[in-house]
Amino acid sequence: MLTLDHIAISAERLAEGAETVERALGLPLQPGGQHAAMGTHNRLMGLGAEYLEVISVDPEGTAPAQPRWFDLDNFSGATRATTWICRCDDLEAALAAAPEGTGVPWSLARGDLRWRMAVPRDGKLPFGGLFPALIEWDGAAHPAPRLTEVGARLAGLRLVSPEAEALRAALSGLIDDPRVEVVDGPAPRMEARIATPGGEVVL
């Protein structure tokens, strides 16, 4: 089974994306870091057992030999929720149960954090990016408990898809989280509902 781990909010430029999210939520993001293997960087916000990351291409980073994760090479427009990431205990087993194209394992690290992530060869997750990215953390170290509590929580995740029925089938048996809703729509789109001390906000 998969467990929702974190939500990625993509931005064209990190500083502008972080400002947009902080203004929308009325809460501060915290420093994240660089992903040297992917040429990206992020800022973070705790959501209890989960977290939110604002992520973008790092202009000072080095591009990988393949497309970046979360299809960031092709991202443009307004800062918005684009990807949900689910953790598992056995990445190979999770990939075997996932749709073709979910990715191949990469071993990654930052500081004392160690993890393995399935990264699609073309950077694009199945179902127009709406199938979750898969992550397996190595050891007990995890970003969420290290982040300052600001009172934010993930209230809901809506996946709007022209392939809603097939996406529901692909997720069936892999994750059981009442916050995740798959609905029909003309184009793939994600909405993350964040509960904050000032009310609920959709990113």
Buried (B, 14 or more C-beta within 10 A) or exposed (E): EBBBBBBBBBBBEBEEBBBBBBEBBEBEBBEBBBBBBBBBBBBBBBBEBBBBBBBBBBEEBEEBEBBBBBBBBEBEEEBBBBBBBBBBEEBEEBBEBBBEBBBEBBEBEBEEBBBBBBBBEEBBBBBBBBBBBBBBBEEEEBBBEEBEEBEBBBBBBBBBBBBBEBBBEBBEEBBEBEEBBBEEBEEBBBBBBBBBEEEEBEB
